[in-house]
């Protein structure tokens, strides 16, 4: 799980099936050591209700789909999970690195 | 699995439901030969080992087994601390970690 900061939001009028109910946030990846930029922007589906300029941590690839499956309130059990490859799973209150 | 050193932890109140009640540690890959940390720090969920900053741990890097340990098939977890390392015996040299 990597650290990122929400820098924007993405709206798509037409998108693949199953992705319509998800808010897509624009993320700027940061690294955990000093909070500096660590890569170019990416779009992630939101599972934790993150707002603008908040520091979040996100998962990628298979775990992103798992985050939406089951009881996360966004996907009913009958529906299939959305085809996303990055999902925000938590909002960071604070983090500390000692070494 | 890879060997890593816990360098810190993360506090997050609003997070995915299956992460609630879990400690979130920051781990950095650790090489026993040089005894130094190298590589990218990443967040690993503590699988109940009770590790703290400074301890050398064993980190699992695959989602399926992580969900098996957490006994929760909806947990979006890939890196998980699954053990605290006492000593490493590599190339005939044994190093103890308190």
N, CA and C atoms of all chains as a GROMACS GRO file, in nm:
protein
  591
    1UNK      N    1   0.085  -0.119   0.000
    1UNK     CA    2   0.000   0.000   0.000
    1UNK      C    3   0.088   0.123   0.000
    2UNK      N    4   0.056   0.216  -0.088
    2UNK     CA    5   0.141   0.334  -0.103
    2UNK      C    6   0.066   0.457  -0.056
    3UNK      N    7   0.143   0.562  -0.029
    3UNK     CA    8   0.083   0.687   0.017
    3UNK      C    9   0.053   0.774  -0.104
    4UNK      N   10  -0.054   0.854  -0.098
    4UNK     CA   11  -0.083   0.945  -0.210
    4UNK      C   12  -0.164   1.062  -0.156
    5UNK      N   13  -0.169   1.168  -0.237
    5UNK     CA   14  -0.250   1.283  -0.196
    5UNK      C   15  -0.356   1.305  -0.303
    6UNK      N   16  -0.479   1.332  -0.261
    6UNK     CA   17  -0.588   1.354  -0.357
    6UNK      C   18  -0.569   1.494  -0.414
    7UNK      N   19  -0.554   1.505  -0.546
    7UNK     CA   20  -0.533   1.637  -0.605
    7UNK      C   21  -0.646   1.675  -0.699
    8UNK      N   22  -0.742   1.584  -0.719
    8UNK     CA   23  -0.850   1.622  -0.810
    8UNK      C   24  -0.950   1.511  -0.823
    9UNK      N   25  -1.043   1.531  -0.917
    9UNK     CA   26  -1.145   1.428  -0.936
    9UNK      C   27  -1.168   1.412  -1.085
   10UNK      N   28  -1.210   1.292  -1.126
   10UNK     CA   29  -1.228   1.263  -1.267
   10UNK      C   30  -1.374   1.228  -1.291
   11UNK      N   31  -1.435   1.296  -1.388
   11UNK     CA   32  -1.575   1.266  -1.420
   11UNK      C   33  -1.580   1.207  -1.560
   12UNK      N   34  -1.648   1.093  -1.577
   12UNK     CA   35  -1.660   1.033  -1.711
   12UNK      C   36  -1.809   1.014  -1.741
   13UNK      N   37  -1.854   1.072  -1.851
   13UNK     CA   38  -1.996   1.053  -1.884
   13UNK      C   39  -2.014   0.911  -1.933
   14UNK      N   40  -1.923   0.862  -2.019
   14UNK     CA   41  -1.937   0.726  -2.071
   14UNK      C   42  -1.821   0.644  -2.017
   15UNK      N   43  -1.852   0.534  -1.953
   15UNK     CA   44  -1.745   0.447  -1.903
   15UNK      C   45  -1.795   0.305  -1.902
   16UNK      N   46  -1.706   0.215  -1.871
   16UNK     CA   47  -1.744   0.074  -1.880
   16UNK      C   48  -1.854   0.043  -1.779
   17UNK      N   49  -1.919  -0.071  -1.800
   17UNK     CA   50  -2.029  -0.109  -1.710
   17UNK      C   51  -1.969  -0.135  -1.570
   18UNK      N   52  -2.050  -0.115  -1.465
   18UNK     CA   53  -2.005  -0.150  -1.332
   18UNK      C   54  -1.917  -0.045  -1.268
   19UNK      N   55  -1.869   0.054  -1.348
   19UNK     CA   56  -1.781   0.155  -1.287
   19UNK      C   57  -1.857   0.282  -1.256
   20UNK      N   58  -1.987   0.286  -1.290
   20UNK     CA   59  -2.057   0.415  -1.284
   20UNK      C   60  -2.077   0.463  -1.140
   21UNK      N   61  -2.092   0.371  -1.045
   21UNK     CA   62  -2.128   0.421  -0.911
   21UNK      C   63  -2.005   0.465  -0.833
   22UNK      N   64  -1.884   0.458  -0.895
   22UNK     CA   65  -1.764   0.482  -0.813
   22UNK      C   66  -1.710   0.621  -0.838
   23UNK      N   67  -1.670   0.690  -0.729
   23UNK     CA   68  -1.608   0.821  -0.752
   23UNK      C   69  -1.461   0.798  -0.787
   24UNK      N   70  -1.416   0.862  -0.894
   24UNK     CA   71  -1.276   0.845  -0.940
   24UNK      C   72  -1.198   0.967  -0.896
   25UNK      N   73  -1.095   0.946  -0.814
   25UNK     CA   74  -1.016   1.058  -0.764
   25UNK      C   75  -0.879   1.055  -0.828
   26UNK      N   76  -0.825   1.176  -0.851
   26UNK     CA   77  -0.692   1.189  -0.911
   26UNK      C   78  -0.591   1.190  -0.797
   27UNK      N   79  -0.492   1.100  -0.802
   27UNK     CA   80  -0.398   1.085  -0.691
   27UNK      C   81  -0.257   1.120  -0.737
   28UNK      N   82  -0.183   1.184  -0.644
   28UNK     CA   83  -0.041   1.208  -0.672
   28UNK      C   84   0.037   1.118  -0.576
   29UNK      N   85   0.107   1.014  -0.625
   29UNK     CA   86   0.175   0.924  -0.532
   29UNK      C   87   0.287   0.995  -0.458
   30UNK      N   88   0.299   0.967  -0.327
   30UNK     CA   89   0.409   1.022  -0.247
   30UNK      C   90   0.484   0.904  -0.189
   31UNK      N   91   0.610   0.930  -0.144
   31UNK     CA   92   0.675   0.816  -0.076
   31UNK      C   93   0.667   0.837   0.075
   32UNK      N   94   0.671   0.725   0.147
   32UNK     CA   95   0.642   0.728   0.289
   32UNK      C   96   0.750   0.798   0.368
   33UNK      N   97   0.877   0.799   0.310
   33UNK     CA   98   0.986   0.849   0.393
   33UNK      C   99   0.971   0.999   0.420
   34UNK      N  100   0.958   1.080   0.308
   34UNK     CA  101   0.958   1.225   0.334
   34UNK      C  102   0.835   1.291   0.273
   35UNK      N  103   0.742   1.212   0.218
   35UNK     CA  104   0.620   1.273   0.168
   35UNK      C  105   0.637   1.349   0.040
   36UNK      N  106   0.748   1.324  -0.031
   36UNK     CA  107   0.769   1.396  -0.157
   36UNK      C  108   0.708   1.316  -0.271
   37UNK      N  109   0.694   1.382  -0.387
   37UNK     CA  110   0.634   1.319  -0.504
   37UNK      C  111   0.712   1.195  -0.544
   38UNK      N  112   0.639   1.089  -0.577
   38UNK     CA  113   0.710   0.965  -0.611
   38UNK      C  114   0.650   0.904  -0.736
   39UNK      N  115   0.619   0.981  -0.839
   39UNK     CA  116   0.564   0.922  -0.960
   39UNK      C  117   0.458   1.012  -1.018
   40UNK      N  118   0.407   0.969  -1.134
   40UNK     CA  119   0.310   1.057  -1.199
   40UNK      C  120   0.167   1.025  -1.153
   41UNK      N  121   0.073   1.107  -1.192
   41UNK     CA  122  -0.063   1.100  -1.134
   41UNK      C  123  -0.130   0.970  -1.177
   42UNK      N  124  -0.223   0.924  -1.094
   42UNK     CA  125  -0.302   0.808  -1.133
   42UNK      C  126  -0.445   0.829  -1.086
   43UNK      N  127  -0.538   0.755  -1.143
   43UNK     CA  128  -0.678   0.768  -1.106
   43UNK      C  129  -0.717   0.644  -1.028
   44UNK      N  130  -0.781   0.664  -0.912
   44UNK     CA  131  -0.819   0.550  -0.829
   44UNK      C  132  -0.965   0.564  -0.790
   45UNK      N  133  -1.031   0.449  -0.778
   45UNK     CA  134  -1.170   0.450  -0.733
   45UNK      C  135  -1.170   0.466  -0.581
   46UNK      N  136  -1.269   0.537  -0.528
   46UNK     CA  137  -1.265   0.572  -0.386
   46UNK      C  138  -1.352   0.475  -0.306
   47UNK      N  139  -1.293   0.421  -0.198
   47UNK     CA  140  -1.368   0.328  -0.114
   47UNK      C  141  -1.379   0.381   0.028
   48UNK      N  142  -1.308   0.493   0.058
   48UNK     CA  143  -1.305   0.540   0.197
   48UNK      C  144  -1.364   0.679   0.211
   49UNK      N  145  -1.408   0.740   0.103
   49UNK     CA  146  -1.469   0.872   0.115
   49UNK      C  147  -1.367   0.981   0.136
   50UNK      N  148  -1.262   0.984   0.055
   50UNK     CA  149  -1.155   1.083   0.076
   50UNK      C  150  -1.195   1.214   0.011
   51UNK      N  151  -1.150   1.325   0.071
   51UNK     CA  152  -1.180   1.457   0.016
   51UNK      C  153  -1.058   1.516  -0.049
   52UNK      N  154  -1.069   1.644  -0.088
   52UNK     CA  155  -0.959   1.707  -0.161
   52UNK      C  156  -0.840   1.728  -0.068
   53UNK      N  157  -0.720   1.712  -0.122
   53UNK     CA  158  -0.595   1.741  -0.052
   53UNK      C  159  -0.573   1.650   0.069
   54UNK      N  160  -0.645   1.540   0.079
   54UNK     CA  161  -0.624   1.451   0.193
   54UNK      C  162  -0.519   1.347   0.155
   55UNK      N  163  -0.443   1.304   0.256
   55UNK     CA  164  -0.343   1.200   0.232
   55UNK      C  165  -0.412   1.064   0.252
   56UNK      N  166  -0.399   0.980   0.151
   56UNK     CA  167  -0.468   0.851   0.157
   56UNK      C  168  -0.366   0.741   0.127
   57UNK      N  169  -0.403   0.615   0.154
   57UNK     CA  170  -0.321   0.504   0.104
   57UNK      C  171  -0.410   0.418   0.015
   58UNK      N  172  -0.348   0.362  -0.091
   58UNK     CA  173  -0.428   0.294  -0.193
   58UNK      C  174  -0.364   0.161  -0.227
   59UNK      N  175  -0.447   0.070  -0.279
   59UNK     CA  176  -0.398  -0.061  -0.321
   59UNK      C  177  -0.415  -0.070  -0.473
   60UNK      N  178  -0.338  -0.162  -0.534
   60UNK     CA  179  -0.345  -0.172  -0.681
   60UNK      C  180  -0.372  -0.315  -0.722
   61UNK      N  181  -0.395  -0.332  -0.847
   61UNK     CA  182  -0.422  -0.459  -0.916
   61UNK      C  183  -0.531  -0.538  -0.846
   62UNK      N  184  -0.509  -0.663  -0.817
   62UNK     CA  185  -0.619  -0.751  -0.776
   62UNK      C  186  -0.683  -0.702  -0.646
   63UNK      N  187  -0.602  -0.644  -0.556
   63UNK     CA  188  -0.659  -0.602  -0.428
   63UNK      C  189  -0.760  -0.489  -0.445
   64UNK      N  190  -0.745  -0.412  -0.555
   64UNK     CA  191  -0.839  -0.301  -0.574
   64UNK      C  192  -0.979  -0.354  -0.599
   65UNK      N  193  -0.989  -0.464  -0.672
   65UNK     CA  194  -1.122  -0.521  -0.697
   65UNK      C  195  -1.174  -0.584  -0.567
   66UNK      N  196  -1.084  -0.647  -0.491
   66UNK     CA  197  -1.128  -0.711  -0.366
   66UNK      C  198  -1.183  -0.608  -0.269
   67UNK      N  199  -1.129  -0.484  -0.275
   67UNK     CA  200  -1.175  -0.382  -0.182
   67UNK      C  201  -1.323  -0.352  -0.201
   68UNK      N  202  -1.372  -0.370  -0.326
   68UNK     CA  203  -1.512  -0.333  -0.351
   68UNK      C  204  -1.605  -0.451  -0.337
   69UNK      N  205  -1.544  -0.571  -0.326
   69UNK     CA  206  -1.634  -0.686  -0.319
   69UNK      C  207  -1.689  -0.694  -0.178
   70UNK      N  208  -1.808  -0.758  -0.162
   70UNK     CA  209  -1.859  -0.785  -0.027
   70UNK      C  210  -1.924  -0.664   0.034
   71UNK      N  211  -1.893  -0.634   0.158
   71UNK     CA  212  -1.974  -0.546   0.239
   71UNK      C  213  -1.920  -0.404   0.244
   72UNK      N  214  -1.854  -0.357   0.143
   72UNK     CA  215  -1.801  -0.220   0.159
   72UNK      C  216  -1.912  -0.121   0.127
   73UNK      N  217  -2.037  -0.169   0.110
   73UNK     CA  218  -2.147  -0.075   0.096
   73UNK      C  219  -2.159  -0.020  -0.044
   74UNK      N  220  -2.058  -0.042  -0.129
   74UNK     CA  221  -2.069   0.017  -0.262
   74UNK      C  222  -2.120  -0.087  -0.362
   75UNK      N  223  -2.092  -0.213  -0.332
   75UNK     CA  224  -2.134  -0.315  -0.429
   75UNK      C  225  -2.227  -0.413  -0.358
   76UNK      N  226  -2.348  -0.425  -0.409
   76UNK     CA  227  -2.439  -0.525  -0.350
   76UNK      C  228  -2.381  -0.663  -0.378
   77UNK      N  229  -2.418  -0.762  -0.293
   77UNK     CA  230  -2.354  -0.893  -0.308
   77UNK      C  231  -2.377  -0.951  -0.446
   78UNK      N  232  -2.496  -0.922  -0.504
   78UNK     CA  233  -2.526  -0.985  -0.632
   78UNK      C  234  -2.439  -0.928  -0.743
   79UNK      N  235  -2.410  -0.794  -0.735
   79UNK     CA  236  -2.339  -0.728  -0.846
   79UNK      C  237  -2.194  -0.776  -0.853
   80UNK      N  238  -2.132  -0.762  -0.971
   80UNK     CA  239  -1.988  -0.792  -0.978
   80UNK      C  240  -1.914  -0.666  -0.933
   81UNK      N  241  -1.792  -0.684  -0.886
   81UNK     CA  242  -1.714  -0.568  -0.840
   81UNK      C  243  -1.671  -0.488  -0.964
   82UNK      N  244  -1.640  -0.358  -0.950
   82UNK     CA  245  -1.607  -0.277  -1.066
   82UNK      C  246  -1.468  -0.313  -1.120
   83UNK      N  247  -1.447  -0.299  -1.251
   83UNK     CA  248  -1.316  -0.332  -1.308
   83UNK      C  249  -1.216  -0.218  -1.288
   84UNK      N  250  -1.164  -0.205  -1.167
   84UNK     CA  251  -1.066  -0.097  -1.142
   84UNK      C  252  -0.933  -0.160  -1.103
   85UNK      N  253  -0.824  -0.080  -1.122
   85UNK     CA  254  -0.695  -0.140  -1.085
   85UNK      C  255  -0.628  -0.060  -0.973
   86UNK      N  256  -0.698   0.043  -0.920
   86UNK     CA  257  -0.642   0.114  -0.804
   86UNK      C  258  -0.759   0.159  -0.719
   87UNK      N  259  -0.749   0.138  -0.588
   87UNK     CA  260  -0.861   0.173  -0.499
   87UNK      C  261  -0.805   0.234  -0.372
   88UNK      N  262  -0.868   0.345  -0.329
   88UNK     CA  263  -0.827   0.409  -0.204
   88UNK      C  264  -0.893   0.333  -0.090
   89UNK      N  265  -0.814   0.284   0.006
   89UNK     CA  266  -0.873   0.205   0.114
   89UNK      C  267  -0.862   0.272   0.249
   90UNK      N  268  -0.801   0.388   0.260
   90UNK     CA  269  -0.794   0.450   0.391
   90UNK      C  270  -0.742   0.591   0.383
   91UNK      N  271  -0.780   0.672   0.481
   91UNK     CA  272  -0.733   0.810   0.488
   91UNK      C  273  -0.632   0.817   0.604
   92UNK      N  274  -0.513   0.868   0.573
   92UNK     CA  275  -0.406   0.869   0.673
   92UNK      C  276  -0.427   0.987   0.767
   93UNK      N  277  -0.438   0.961   0.898
   93UNK     CA  278  -0.441   1.072   0.994
   93UNK      C  279  -0.299   1.121   1.017
   94UNK      N  280  -0.207   1.025   1.045
   94UNK     CA  281  -0.069   1.065   1.071
   94UNK      C  282   0.019   0.945   1.048
   95UNK      N  283   0.144   0.968   1.013
   95UNK     CA  284   0.236   0.853   1.004
   95UNK      C  285   0.371   0.899   1.052
   96UNK      N  286   0.449   0.803   1.105
   96UNK     CA  287   0.582   0.842   1.157
   96UNK      C  288   0.682   0.742   1.106
   97UNK      N  289   0.798   0.792   1.059
   97UNK     CA  290   0.906   0.700   1.022
   97UNK      C  291   1.027   0.739   1.107
   98UNK      N  292   1.079   0.640   1.182
   98UNK     CA  293   1.186   0.676   1.276
   98UNK      C  294   1.323   0.664   1.213
   99UNK      N  295   1.348   0.554   1.136
   99UNK     CA  296   1.488   0.533   1.089
   99UNK      C  297   1.507   0.600   0.954
  100UNK      N  298   0.802  -1.405   0.028
  100UNK     CA  299   0.819  -1.326   0.151
  100UNK      C  300   0.953  -1.258   0.146
  101UNK      N  301   0.964  -1.143   0.209
  101UNK     CA  302   1.095  -1.078   0.215
  101UNK      C  303   1.121  -1.031   0.358
  102UNK      N  304   1.249  -1.009   0.386
  102UNK     CA  305   1.290  -0.964   0.519
  102UNK      C  306   1.283  -0.813   0.520
  103UNK      N  307   1.226  -0.756   0.626
  103UNK     CA  308   1.213  -0.610   0.628
  103UNK      C  309   1.230  -0.562   0.771
  104UNK      N  310   1.254  -0.432   0.783
  104UNK     CA  311   1.265  -0.371   0.916
  104UNK      C  312   1.148  -0.275   0.930
  105UNK      N  313   1.083  -0.278   1.047
  105UNK     CA  314   0.969  -0.189   1.070
  105UNK      C  315   1.027  -0.052   1.104
  106UNK      N  316   0.993   0.050   1.022
  106UNK     CA  317   1.051   0.183   1.044
  106UNK      C  318   0.950   0.281   1.101
  107UNK      N  319   0.824   0.240   1.113
  107UNK     CA  320   0.728   0.336   1.168
  107UNK      C  321   0.589   0.278   1.160
  108UNK      N  322   0.491   0.360   1.197
  108UNK     CA  323   0.353   0.311   1.181
  108UNK      C  324   0.262   0.423   1.136
  109UNK      N  325   0.138   0.383   1.097
  109UNK     CA  326   0.044   0.475   1.034
  109UNK      C  327  -0.084   0.470   1.115
  110UNK      N  328  -0.142   0.588   1.141
  110UNK     CA  329  -0.272   0.593   1.209
  110UNK      C  330  -0.374   0.638   1.107
  111UNK      N  331  -0.485   0.558   1.099
  111UNK     CA  332  -0.590   0.594   1.003
  111UNK      C  333  -0.723   0.553   1.062
  112UNK      N  334  -0.809   0.650   1.090
  112UNK     CA  335  -0.937   0.612   1.151
  112UNK      C  336  -1.037   0.572   1.043
  113UNK      N  337  -1.043   0.647   0.933
  113UNK     CA  338  -1.139   0.612   0.828
  113UNK      C  339  -1.069   0.521   0.729
  114UNK      N  340  -1.106   0.393   0.728
  114UNK     CA  341  -1.040   0.302   0.633
  114UNK      C  342  -1.137   0.190   0.599
  115UNK      N  343  -1.091   0.100   0.513
  115UNK     CA  344  -1.175  -0.008   0.466
  115UNK      C  345  -1.217  -0.093   0.586
  116UNK      N  346  -1.338  -0.147   0.580
  116UNK     CA  347  -1.394  -0.216   0.698
  116UNK      C  348  -1.306  -0.330   0.744
  117UNK      N  349  -1.245  -0.404   0.651
  117UNK     CA  350  -1.169  -0.522   0.699
  117UNK      C  351  -1.031  -0.481   0.748
  118UNK      N  352  -0.998  -0.352   0.744
  118UNK     CA  353  -0.869  -0.310   0.801
  118UNK      C  354  -0.887  -0.260   0.943
  119UNK      N  355  -1.014  -0.251   0.988
  119UNK     CA  356  -1.035  -0.196   1.122
  119UNK      C  357  -0.978  -0.290   1.227
  120UNK      N  358  -0.920  -0.234   1.333
  120UNK     CA  359  -0.865  -0.316   1.440
  120UNK      C  360  -0.731  -0.375   1.405
  121UNK      N  361  -0.671  -0.334   1.292
  121UNK     CA  362  -0.540  -0.390   1.252
  121UNK      C  363  -0.435  -0.279   1.265
  122UNK      N  364  -0.317  -0.318   1.307
  122UNK     CA  365  -0.210  -0.220   1.313
  122UNK      C  366  -0.149  -0.205   1.175
  123UNK      N  367  -0.117  -0.081   1.136
  123UNK     CA  368  -0.058  -0.057   1.004
  123UNK      C  369   0.087  -0.014   1.025
  124UNK      N  370   0.180  -0.098   0.980
  124UNK     CA  371   0.322  -0.069   1.002
  124UNK      C  372   0.386  -0.023   0.873
  125UNK      N  373   0.495   0.055   0.885
  125UNK     CA  374   0.572   0.094   0.767
  125UNK      C  375   0.698   0.008   0.766
  126UNK      N  376   0.717  -0.069   0.660
  126UNK     CA  377   0.832  -0.160   0.656
  126UNK      C  378   0.920  -0.124   0.538
  127UNK      N  379   1.049  -0.150   0.556
  127UNK     CA  380   1.147  -0.120   0.452
  127UNK      C  381   1.228  -0.246   0.429
  128UNK      N  382   1.250  -0.291   0.305
  128UNK     CA  383   1.326  -0.415   0.282
  128UNK      C  384   1.465  -0.404   0.345
  129UNK      N  385   1.508  -0.513   0.409
  129UNK     CA  386   1.632  -0.514   0.489
  129UNK      C  387   1.718  -0.627   0.437
  130UNK      N  388   1.847  -0.598   0.410
  130UNK     CA  389   1.930  -0.708   0.359
  130UNK      C  390   2.022  -0.754   0.472
  131UNK      N  391   2.016  -0.886   0.508
  131UNK     CA  392   2.095  -0.932   0.622
  131UNK      C  393   2.245  -0.921   0.599
  132UNK      N  394   2.292  -0.932   0.470
  132UNK     CA  395   2.437  -0.925   0.450
  132UNK      C  396   2.488  -0.788   0.493
  133UNK      N  397   2.428  -0.682   0.437
  133UNK     CA  398   2.486  -0.551   0.468
  133UNK      C  399   2.431  -0.496   0.600
  134UNK      N  400   2.318  -0.553   0.643
  134UNK     CA  401   2.262  -0.502   0.768
  134UNK      C  402   2.201  -0.366   0.751
  135UNK      N  403   2.170  -0.326   0.627
  135UNK     CA  404   2.114  -0.192   0.606
  135UNK      C  405   1.981  -0.207   0.533
  136UNK      N  406   1.898  -0.103   0.549
  136UNK     CA  407   1.768  -0.105   0.480
  136UNK      C  408   1.785  -0.043   0.343
  137UNK      N  409   1.726  -0.107   0.244
  137UNK     CA  410   1.733  -0.050   0.109
  137UNK      C  411   1.600  -0.076   0.042
  138UNK      N  412   1.558   0.014  -0.044
  138UNK     CA  413   1.434  -0.010  -0.117
  138UNK      C  414   1.325   0.081  -0.068
  139UNK      N  415   1.206   0.057  -0.118
  139UNK     CA  416   1.098   0.151  -0.098
  139UNK      C  417   1.019   0.114   0.027
  140UNK      N  418   0.991   0.214   0.109
  140UNK     CA  419   0.910   0.188   0.228
  140UNK      C  420   0.766   0.163   0.184
  141UNK      N  421   0.704   0.063   0.242
  141UNK     CA  422   0.565   0.037   0.208
  141UNK      C  423   0.486   0.005   0.334
  142UNK      N  424   0.354   0.010   0.321
  142UNK     CA  425   0.269  -0.012   0.438
  142UNK      C  426   0.232  -0.159   0.445
  143UNK      N  427   0.253  -0.222   0.559
  143UNK     CA  428   0.217  -0.363   0.574
  143UNK      C  429   0.126  -0.375   0.695
  144UNK      N  430   0.019  -0.453   0.679
  144UNK     CA  431  -0.074  -0.473   0.790
  144UNK      C  432  -0.011  -0.573   0.886
  145UNK      N  433  -0.024  -0.551   1.016
  145UNK     CA  434   0.034  -0.643   1.113
  145UNK      C  435  -0.060  -0.761   1.131
  146UNK      N  436  -0.012  -0.880   1.100
  146UNK     CA  437  -0.096  -0.998   1.108
  146UNK      C  438  -0.105  -1.054   1.248
  147UNK      N  439  -0.101  -0.968   1.352
  147UNK     CA  440  -0.116  -1.021   1.487
  147UNK      C  441   0.016  -1.057   1.551
  148UNK      N  442   0.130  -1.011   1.493
  148UNK     CA  443   0.258  -1.049   1.554
  148UNK      C  444   0.297  -0.952   1.665
  149UNK      N  445   0.240  -0.833   1.667
  149UNK     CA  446   0.274  -0.740   1.774
  149UNK      C  447   0.412  -0.681   1.755
  150UNK      N  448   0.451  -0.653   1.631
  150UNK     CA  449   0.587  -0.598   1.608
  150UNK      C  450   0.582  -0.446   1.626
  151UNK      N  451   0.698  -0.388   1.654
  151UNK     CA  452   0.703  -0.243   1.671
  151UNK      C  453   0.815  -0.185   1.588
  152UNK      N  454   0.829  -0.053   1.584
  152UNK     CA  455   0.936   0.007   1.504
  152UNK      C  456   1.072  -0.043   1.551
  153UNK      N  457   1.158  -0.080   1.453
  153UNK     CA  458   1.292  -0.124   1.487
  153UNK      C  459   1.306  -0.275   1.481
  154UNK      N  460   1.195  -0.349   1.478
  154UNK     CA  461   1.212  -0.496   1.478
  154UNK      C  462   1.225  -0.545   1.335
  155UNK      N  463   1.302  -0.653   1.320
  155UNK     CA  464   1.323  -0.714   1.188
  155UNK      C  465   1.214  -0.819   1.171
  156UNK      N  466   1.138  -0.807   1.062
  156UNK     CA  467   1.019  -0.892   1.047
  156UNK      C  468   1.019  -0.963   0.912
  157UNK      N  469   0.928  -1.059   0.902
  157UNK     CA  470   0.908  -1.133   0.777
  157UNK      C  471   0.780  -1.079   0.716
  158UNK      N  472   0.787  -1.033   0.589
  158UNK     CA  473   0.669  -0.971   0.530
  158UNK      C  474   0.625  -1.054   0.411
  159UNK      N  475   0.495  -1.082   0.409
  159UNK     CA  476   0.434  -1.159   0.301
  159UNK      C  477   0.395  -1.061   0.192
  160UNK      N  478   0.413  -1.100   0.065
  160UNK     CA  479   0.391  -1.004  -0.042
  160UNK      C  480   0.288  -1.055  -0.144
  161UNK      N  481   0.189  -1.130  -0.096
  161UNK     CA  482   0.093  -1.184  -0.193
  161UNK      C  483  -0.046  -1.180  -0.131
  162UNK      N  484  -0.147  -1.140  -0.207
  162UNK     CA  485  -0.279  -1.113  -0.150
  162UNK      C  486  -0.350  -1.236  -0.099
  163UNK      N  487  -0.342  -1.347  -0.175
  163UNK     CA  488  -0.420  -1.463  -0.136
  163UNK      C  489  -0.382  -1.513   0.002
  164UNK      N  490  -0.251  -1.527   0.023
  164UNK     CA  491  -0.210  -1.579   0.155
  164UNK      C  492  -0.238  -1.476   0.264
  165UNK      N  493  -0.230  -1.347   0.229
  165UNK     CA  494  -0.259  -1.245   0.332
  165UNK      C  495  -0.404  -1.258   0.376
  166UNK      N  496  -0.494  -1.282   0.279
  166UNK     CA  497  -0.634  -1.296   0.318
  166UNK      C  498  -0.656  -1.422   0.399
  167UNK      N  499  -0.573  -1.526   0.372
  167UNK     CA  500  -0.586  -1.648   0.449
  167UNK      C  501  -0.550  -1.622   0.596
  168UNK      N  502  -0.443  -1.545   0.616
  168UNK     CA  503  -0.400  -1.518   0.754
  168UNK      C  504  -0.502  -1.430   0.824
  169UNK      N  505  -0.556  -1.331   0.751
  169UNK     CA  506  -0.651  -1.240   0.814
  169UNK      C  507  -0.789  -1.304   0.825
  170UNK      N  508  -0.806  -1.425   0.766
  170UNK     CA  509  -0.934  -1.498   0.768
  170UNK      C  510  -1.047  -1.406   0.721
  171UNK      N  511  -1.024  -1.334   0.609
  171UNK     CA  512  -1.125  -1.238   0.561
  171UNK      C  513  -1.104  -1.228   0.411
  172UNK      N  514  -1.198  -1.287   0.332
  172UNK     CA  515  -1.170  -1.294   0.188
  172UNK      C  516  -1.197  -1.161   0.119
  173UNK      N  517  -1.240  -1.057   0.197
  173UNK     CA  518  -1.260  -0.928   0.131
  173UNK      C  519  -1.155  -0.828   0.173
  174UNK      N  520  -1.046  -0.871   0.235
  174UNK     CA  521  -0.947  -0.775   0.283
  174UNK      C  522  -0.857  -0.734   0.167
  175UNK      N  523  -0.852  -0.604   0.133
  175UNK     CA  524  -0.767  -0.559   0.023
  175UNK      C  525  -0.623  -0.544   0.070
  176UNK      N  526  -0.559  -0.654   0.111
  176UNK     CA  527  -0.426  -0.645   0.171
  176UNK      C  528  -0.330  -0.728   0.087
  177UNK      N  529  -0.211  -0.673   0.057
  177UNK     CA  530  -0.114  -0.755  -0.015
  177UNK      C  531   0.011  -0.776   0.070
  178UNK      N  532   0.058  -0.670   0.136
  178UNK     CA  533   0.178  -0.688   0.219
  178UNK      C  534   0.132  -0.703   0.365
  179UNK      N  535   0.182  -0.810   0.428
  179UNK     CA  536   0.136  -0.841   0.564
  179UNK      C  537   0.253  -0.891   0.647
  180UNK      N  538   0.268  -0.840   0.768
  180UNK     CA  539   0.376  -0.884   0.856
  180UNK      C  540   0.333  -1.017   0.916
  181UNK      N  541   0.406  -1.125   0.882
  181UNK     CA  542   0.362  -1.254   0.930
  181UNK      C  543   0.459  -1.316   1.028
  182UNK      N  544   0.564  -1.245   1.069
  182UNK     CA  545   0.653  -1.305   1.167
  182UNK      C  546   0.760  -1.208   1.210
  183UNK      N  547   0.812  -1.229   1.331
  183UNK     CA  548   0.923  -1.147   1.381
  183UNK      C  549   1.046  -1.235   1.380
  184UNK      N  550   1.151  -1.188   1.314
  184UNK     CA  551   1.270  -1.272   1.292
  184UNK      C  552   1.359  -1.266   1.415
  185UNK      N  553   1.402  -1.387   1.466
  185UNK     CA  554   1.495  -1.392   1.579
  185UNK      C  555   1.638  -1.394   1.529
  186UNK      N  556   1.665  -1.482   1.432
  186UNK     CA  557   1.805  -1.484   1.383
  186UNK      C  558   1.803  -1.532   1.239
  187UNK      N  559   1.905  -1.492   1.165
  187UNK     CA  560   1.916  -1.531   1.024
  187UNK      C  561   2.052  -1.597   1.006
  188UNK      N  562   2.050  -1.716   0.944
  188UNK     CA  563   2.174  -1.789   0.919
  188UNK      C  564   2.195  -1.787   0.768
  189UNK      N  565   2.288  -1.701   0.720
  189UNK     CA  566   2.306  -1.695   0.574
  189UNK      C  567   2.454  -1.703   0.543
  190UNK      N  568   2.489  -1.791   0.446
  190UNK     CA  569   2.627  -1.812   0.401
  190UNK      C  570   2.717  -1.840   0.520
  191UNK      N  571   2.671  -1.928   0.612
  191UNK     CA  572   2.757  -1.972   0.721
  191UNK      C  573   2.769  -1.872   0.832
  192UNK      N  574   2.700  -1.756   0.819
  192UNK     CA  575   2.712  -1.655   0.926
  192UNK      C  576   2.574  -1.643   0.990
  193UNK      N  577   2.569  -1.656   1.124
  193UNK     CA  578   2.440  -1.645   1.192
  193UNK      C  579   2.436  -1.510   1.261
  194UNK      N  580   2.328  -1.436   1.235
  194UNK     CA  581   2.315  -1.304   1.299
  194UNK      C  582   2.189  -1.308   1.383
  195UNK      N  583   2.200  -1.264   1.507
  195UNK     CA  584   2.084  -1.264   1.598
  195UNK      C  585   2.021  -1.125   1.598
  196UNK      N  586   1.886  -1.121   1.599
  196UNK     CA  587   1.819  -0.991   1.607
  196UNK      C  588   1.734  -0.993   1.734
  197UNK      N  589   1.757  -0.901   1.826
  197UNK     CA  590   1.684  -0.905   1.954
  197UNK      C  591   1.535  -0.890   1.929
   0.00000   0.00000   0.00000
